[in-house]
Amino acid sequence: MEFNGDVLTIDSSMSMEEIMEFENFIRPRLEYIEMIEVVEEGALKCSALLSLLSSLKRTKSDLAIPFLDKRAVSSPEYGTIHWICHD
């Protein structure tokens, strides 16, 4: 997790424990963040990350999360993973 101004960068391969820590960190600071960038260096380990990012987007609709807008990610273990985001 890296903060650069109003952009927060996280890794897609976060474990469940890291996702819970991320949620505890970001919820009180959400109003100060304009964008969450997801770096896809590792495989997506947990669908909880998608759920959390979707929840944050619903909470703050002007929050930019380009990773969610892609609606798919490629994984060496699972192939292409698609998701649907309901607005």
N, C-alpha and C positions, 0 to 999 in steps of 0.2 A: 504494500500500500504506500503510495507516494502522493503528497500534496504539492501542487504547483499552482499557486494563486488560487483561483476558484475551480480548478480542475483536479479531480481525484482519480488516480490511476491504480487499478487493482489487477490481479492476475486471475485468469479464468480457472486455474487449477487449485483454487482455495479448498481446504478441507472443511468439514462441517464446523469444527471448532473455530477455524479462522473466519468463517462466515458469521458465526454468532458474535465474535469479537468485532467484526466489521459493522454489523448491525448496531451493536451497543455504541460504537464510536460515531457512526454517521447520523443516527436519528436526531441527537440534540444539535447537530451541526448542519442539518439539511438545508436550512435557509441560506447558508453561506456558500453552498456548492452549486455551480452552474452546469457542470458536466462530469460524468463518470465515464472514464475510458477503461475498457477491459482489454488487457494485453493477452493474446492467445498463444502464449509460449508453451503451455502444457495442456493436457487434455482436461476437459470439463469433468470434475470429479463428482459433483453433486448438483442435482436439479434445484436445490435450495437457493443457489445463487441466482438462478433465473427468477424464482419466486420473489426473492428479496428485491431484486432490481425492478421487477414489475410493480411491486408494492410501493417502492420509492417513487416510481414514475407516476403512479396513481395519486400518491400523496402530494407530489409537487409536479404538476403537469408540464411546466416549462423546463424541467430538468432534462438535459440532453444525455441520452445513453445510446450512442451509435451501435453498440453491440446488440441491443434489443431490436433495433430497426433492421438489422441484417436478417433476422428470423431464421438463421441457420448457422451451424458451426461444424467444422470438419474435425473429426477425431480419428487418430490412427487405430484405436481399438474398436470404435463403434461405427465408423463411417460418418456420413453426414447426419447431423441431428437437427431436425426442424422443430419450431415451436410457433404457436399462435398467441398473439398478445391482444387481449380485448381492451378497448379503450373505454 
